[in-house]
Amino acid sequence: MKIIISNHSGEPIYEQIKEQIKTAIFSGELPEGEPLPSIRQLAKDLKISVITTVRAYNDLEQGGYVANVQGKGCYVLPQNKELIRENALREIERGLMIAISAATTAKINKDEVISMLDVLSKEENYE
């Protein structure tokens, strides 16, 4: 798992870390039982404060994504399949809203957008 931090993002660093770890969990890149990097190691790798990584990990634990085992580290918890599906639907909705907004601004009609979606789906072998 690779975490990329943007200093130009309006989002706090701990939020960026948390969201990227959640994405890795939902995508299966971080499977159930997988240990996360240690707090100190992640802080060192990202060249950020340990306090920032502690905040991200605490938020993940409170959200039910990971469990902190004293003296052993943080591990990915089993995830609810329905929650994963709901998260994916929300992400798709967000992307579609961006596409609709761009199409509206450029005065591209719905049929053209649907046609583009069909072409892209075929290119990605998504049927």
GROMACS elastic network, one bead per residue, 0.5 to 0.9 nm:
[ bonds ]
;  ai    aj funct       b0    kb
    1    21     6  0.82025   500
    1    24     6  0.72820   500
    1    29     6  0.71821   500
    1    30     6  0.75568   500
    2    20     6  0.86140   500
    3    16     6  0.84387   500
    3    17     6  0.66666   500
    3    20     6  0.65194   500
    3    21     6  0.78311   500
    3    46     6  0.79665   500
    4    16     6  0.81033   500
    4    17     6  0.79435   500
    4    20     6  0.82254   500
    4    46     6  0.80205   500
    5     8     6  0.89793   500
    5     9     6  0.85078   500
    5    13     6  0.66668   500
    5    16     6  0.66436   500
    5    17     6  0.74197   500
    5    46     6  0.75034   500
    6     9     6  0.54314   500
    6    10     6  0.88067   500
    6    11     6  0.85423   500
    6    13     6  0.76498   500
    6    16     6  0.80863   500
    7    10     6  0.80219   500
    7    11     6  0.86483   500
    7    12     6  0.85941   500
    7    13     6  0.77398   500
    8    11     6  0.85338   500
    9    12     6  0.76374   500
    9    13     6  0.86132   500
    9    16     6  0.88896   500
   11    14     6  0.84014   500
   11    15     6  0.64369   500
   11    16     6  0.65917   500
   12    15     6  0.53058   500
   12    16     6  0.64471   500
   12    17     6  0.89011   500
   13    16     6  0.50151   500
   13    17     6  0.62767   500
   13    18     6  0.85858   500
   13    48     6  0.87142   500
   13    52     6  0.71353   500
   13    53     6  0.86575   500
   13    56     6  0.85047   500
   14    17     6  0.51307   500
   14    18     6  0.60967   500
   14    19     6  0.86019   500
   14    52     6  0.54649   500
   14    53     6  0.63105   500
   14    54     6  0.84096   500
   14    55     6  0.62640   500
   14    57     6  0.84959   500
   14    59     6  0.89179   500
   15    19     6  0.59864   500
   15    20     6  0.84566   500
   15    55     6  0.87479   500
   15    56     6  0.65339   500
   15    59     6  0.88601   500
   16    19     6  0.52877   500
   16    20     6  0.61433   500
   16    21     6  0.86069   500
   16    56     6  0.84879   500
   17    20     6  0.52830   500
   17    21     6  0.61906   500
   17    22     6  0.85921   500
   17    53     6  0.77001   500
   17    56     6  0.62932   500
   17    57     6  0.86288   500
   18    21     6  0.52572   500
   18    22     6  0.61419   500
   18    23     6  0.86241   500
   18    53     6  0.88698   500
   18    55     6  0.88663   500
   18    56     6  0.51861   500
   18    57     6  0.71143   500
   18    59     6  0.73518   500
   18    60     6  0.64580   500
   19    22     6  0.50207   500
   19    23     6  0.60915   500
   19    24     6  0.85951   500
   19    56     6  0.89098   500
   20    23     6  0.50349   500
   20    24     6  0.62055   500
   20    25     6  0.86510   500
   21    24     6  0.50050   500
   21    25     6  0.62019   500
   21    26     6  0.86612   500
   21    30     6  0.79863   500
   21    36     6  0.88345   500
   21    60     6  0.84399   500
   22    25     6  0.50167   500
   22    26     6  0.61396   500
   22    27     6  0.85129   500
   22    30     6  0.88401   500
   22    60     6  0.78554   500
   22    65     6  0.73154   500
   23    26     6  0.51138   500
   23    27     6  0.60008   500
   23    28     6  0.84945   500
   23    29     6  0.84167   500
   23    30     6  0.88852   500
   24    27     6  0.51955   500
   24    28     6  0.61474   500
   24    30     6  0.54171   500
   24    31     6  0.84668   500
   25    28     6  0.52351   500
   25    29     6  0.60036   500
   25    31     6  0.62970   500
   25    32     6  0.80443   500
   25    65     6  0.79274   500
   25    76     6  0.75124   500
   25    79     6  0.82960   500
   26    29     6  0.76746   500
   26    30     6  0.78881   500
   26    31     6  0.86268   500
   26    79     6  0.80528   500
   26    84     6  0.58540   500
   26    85     6  0.87891   500
   26    87     6  0.80523   500
   26    88     6  0.82457   500
   27    30     6  0.75713   500
   27    31     6  0.86943   500
   27    84     6  0.85931   500
   28    31     6  0.52609   500
   28    32     6  0.84096   500
   30    33     6  0.83975   500
   30    34     6  0.60912   500
   30    35     6  0.83725   500
   30    36     6  0.83891   500
   30    76     6  0.71189   500
   31    34     6  0.56268   500
   31    76     6  0.67387   500
   31    77     6  0.83636   500
   31    78     6  0.80715   500
   32    35     6  0.88042   500
   32    75     6  0.76483   500
   32    76     6  0.50286   500
   32    77     6  0.53582   500
   32    78     6  0.50966   500
   32    79     6  0.75413   500
   33    66     6  0.88620   500
   33    75     6  0.54278   500
   33    77     6  0.61639   500
   33    78     6  0.75240   500
   34    74     6  0.84880   500
   34    75     6  0.54566   500
   34    76     6  0.54035   500
   34    77     6  0.83600   500
   35    38     6  0.83700   500
   35    66     6  0.89517   500
   35    73     6  0.69468   500
   35    74     6  0.56890   500
   35    76     6  0.63893   500
   36    39     6  0.84204   500
   36    42     6  0.88706   500
   36    66     6  0.86452   500
   36    73     6  0.72771   500
   36    74     6  0.55423   500
   36    75     6  0.58982   500
   36    76     6  0.73196   500
   37    40     6  0.82178   500
   37    41     6  0.62857   500
   37    42     6  0.58384   500
   37    73     6  0.79555   500
   37    74     6  0.77901   500
   38    41     6  0.51135   500
   38    42     6  0.60580   500
   38    43     6  0.84783   500
   38    72     6  0.89154   500
   38    73     6  0.62214   500
   38    74     6  0.74320   500
   39    42     6  0.53241   500
   39    43     6  0.61712   500
   39    44     6  0.86033   500
   39    50     6  0.65080   500
   39    51     6  0.88442   500
   39    53     6  0.58456   500
   39    54     6  0.64263   500
   39    57     6  0.79176   500
   39    73     6  0.81470   500
   39    74     6  0.87291   500
   40    43     6  0.51254   500
   40    44     6  0.60982   500
   40    45     6  0.85773   500
   40    49     6  0.87141   500
   40    50     6  0.59769   500
   40    53     6  0.79348   500
   40    54     6  0.89406   500
   41    44     6  0.50377   500
   41    45     6  0.60270   500
   41    46     6  0.85299   500
   41    50     6  0.88837   500
   42    45     6  0.50358   500
   42    46     6  0.60397   500
   42    47     6  0.81691   500
   42    48     6  0.83250   500
   42    50     6  0.81539   500
   42    53     6  0.70790   500
   43    46     6  0.52768   500
   43    47     6  0.56466   500
   43    49     6  0.57869   500
   43    50     6  0.52722   500
   43    51     6  0.85044   500
   43    52     6  0.77138   500
   43    53     6  0.61333   500
   44    48     6  0.65680   500
   44    49     6  0.80165   500
   44    50     6  0.80490   500
   45    48     6  0.79722   500
   46    49     6  0.87557   500
   48    51     6  0.84439   500
   48    52     6  0.69640   500
   48    53     6  0.78750   500
   49    52     6  0.53050   500
   49    53     6  0.69105   500
   49    54     6  0.88400   500
   50    53     6  0.52304   500
   50    54     6  0.61288   500
   50    55     6  0.86534   500
   51    54     6  0.50020   500
   51    55     6  0.62142   500
   51    56     6  0.87792   500
   52    55     6  0.51786   500
   52    56     6  0.64404   500
   52    57     6  0.87721   500
   53    56     6  0.50755   500
   53    57     6  0.61158   500
   53    58     6  0.84422   500
   54    57     6  0.51746   500
   54    58     6  0.59446   500
   54    59     6  0.85114   500
   55    58     6  0.51255   500
   55    59     6  0.61434   500
   55    60     6  0.86193   500
   56    59     6  0.52138   500
   56    60     6  0.62545   500
   56    61     6  0.86791   500
   57    60     6  0.50052   500
   57    61     6  0.61273   500
   57    62     6  0.86034   500
   57    66     6  0.78481   500
   57    68     6  0.84313   500
   57    74     6  0.78605   500
   58    61     6  0.50153   500
   58    62     6  0.61214   500
   58    63     6  0.85147   500
   58    66     6  0.88463   500
   58    68     6  0.85490   500
   59    62     6  0.50730   500
   59    63     6  0.60940   500
   59    64     6  0.87071   500
   59    65     6  0.88734   500
   60    63     6  0.50325   500
   60    64     6  0.63700   500
   60    65     6  0.53347   500
   60    66     6  0.58885   500
   60    67     6  0.83573   500
   61    64     6  0.51835   500
   61    65     6  0.57330   500
   61    67     6  0.56054   500
   61    68     6  0.70450   500
   61    74     6  0.84885   500
   62    65     6  0.76683   500
   62    66     6  0.81957   500
   62    67     6  0.88042   500
   63    66     6  0.79121   500
   64    67     6  0.74198   500
   64    76     6  0.89953   500
   64    77     6  0.71594   500
   64    78     6  0.89945   500
   64    79     6  0.84438   500
   65    75     6  0.85578   500
   65    76     6  0.60737   500
   65    77     6  0.55436   500
   65    78     6  0.77578   500
   65    79     6  0.72552   500
   66    74     6  0.61734   500
   66    75     6  0.52949   500
   66    78     6  0.85566   500
   67    73     6  0.82547   500
   67    74     6  0.54214   500
   67    75     6  0.53719   500
   67    76     6  0.65523   500
   67    77     6  0.63803   500
   68    71     6  0.86633   500
   68    72     6  0.77574   500
   68    73     6  0.56286   500
   68    75     6  0.64988   500
   69    72     6  0.53299   500
   69    73     6  0.53476   500
   69    74     6  0.60520   500
   69    75     6  0.76173   500
   70    73     6  0.64898   500
   70    74     6  0.85418   500
   72    75     6  0.89363   500
   76    79     6  0.85825   500
   79    82     6  0.86704   500
   79    83     6  0.74281   500
   79    84     6  0.72526   500
   80    83     6  0.52048   500
   80    84     6  0.64071   500
   80    85     6  0.88064   500
   81    84     6  0.50448   500
   81    85     6  0.62229   500
   81    86     6  0.86080   500
   82    85     6  0.50284   500
   82    86     6  0.60937   500
   82    87     6  0.85330   500
   83    86     6  0.50173   500
   83    87     6  0.60914   500
   83    88     6  0.86045   500
   84    87     6  0.50923   500
   84    88     6  0.62559   500
   84    89     6  0.86998   500
   85    88     6  0.50788   500
   85    89     6  0.62007   500
   85    90     6  0.86417   500
   86    89     6  0.50721   500
   86    90     6  0.61989   500
   86    91     6  0.86640   500
   87    90     6  0.51160   500
   87    91     6  0.62711   500
   87    92     6  0.86907   500
   88    91     6  0.50618   500
   88    92     6  0.61551   500
   88    93     6  0.85221   500
   89    92     6  0.50558   500
   89    93     6  0.60445   500
   89    94     6  0.85699   500
   90    93     6  0.50195   500
   90    94     6  0.61834   500
   90    95     6  0.87229   500
   91    94     6  0.50882   500
   91    95     6  0.63446   500
   91    96     6  0.86745   500
   92    95     6  0.51275   500
   92    96     6  0.61161   500
   92    97     6  0.85803   500
   93    96     6  0.50628   500
   93    97     6  0.61055   500
   93    98     6  0.86802   500
   94    97     6  0.52101   500
   94    98     6  0.64580   500
   94    99     6  0.88255   500
   95    98     6  0.51813   500
   95    99     6  0.63295   500
   95   100     6  0.87112   500
   96   100     6  0.60432   500
   96   101     6  0.84676   500
   97   100     6  0.50370   500
   97   101     6  0.60568   500
   97   102     6  0.85623   500
   98   101     6  0.51402   500
   98   102     6  0.62176   500
   98   103     6  0.86002   500
   99   102     6  0.51397   500
   99   103     6  0.60629   500
   99   104     6  0.85283   500
   99   113     6  0.82607   500
  100   103     6  0.50043   500
  100   104     6  0.60045   500
  100   105     6  0.85290   500
  100   108     6  0.89921   500
  100   110     6  0.83810   500
  100   113     6  0.81414   500
  101   104     6  0.51308   500
  101   105     6  0.61995   500
  101   106     6  0.86401   500
  102   105     6  0.51514   500
  102   106     6  0.61877   500
  102   107     6  0.84274   500
  102   108     6  0.83751   500
  103   106     6  0.51047   500
  103   107     6  0.57859   500
  103   109     6  0.69714   500
  103   110     6  0.80407   500
  103   113     6  0.73610   500
  104   108     6  0.61211   500
  104   109     6  0.75104   500
  104   110     6  0.89725   500
  105   108     6  0.77861   500
  106   109     6  0.89480   500
  108   111     6  0.84112   500
  108   112     6  0.65151   500
  108   113     6  0.71134   500
  109   112     6  0.55105   500
  109   113     6  0.65564   500
  109   114     6  0.88949   500
  110   113     6  0.50799   500
  110   114     6  0.61583   500
  110   115     6  0.85280   500
  111   114     6  0.50982   500
  111   115     6  0.60704   500
  111   116     6  0.86030   500
  112   116     6  0.61586   500
  112   117     6  0.86031   500
  113   116     6  0.50338   500
  113   117     6  0.62123   500
  113   118     6  0.86704   500
  114   118     6  0.62183   500
  114   119     6  0.87184   500
  115   118     6  0.50556   500
  115   119     6  0.63119   500
  115   120     6  0.86733   500
  116   119     6  0.51203   500
  116   120     6  0.61115   500
  116   121     6  0.84214   500
  117   120     6  0.51671   500
  117   121     6  0.59374   500
  117   122     6  0.85942   500
  118   121     6  0.50888   500
  118   122     6  0.62893   500
  118   123     6  0.87169   500
  118   127     6  0.88451   500
  119   122     6  0.52664   500
  119   123     6  0.62886   500
  119   124     6  0.87574   500
  120   123     6  0.50147   500
  120   124     6  0.62152   500
  120   125     6  0.85125   500
  120   126     6  0.83431   500
  121   124     6  0.51903   500
  121   125     6  0.60188   500
  121   127     6  0.64748   500
  122   126     6  0.58887   500
  122   127     6  0.67812   500
  123   126     6  0.76352   500
  124   127     6  0.86521   500
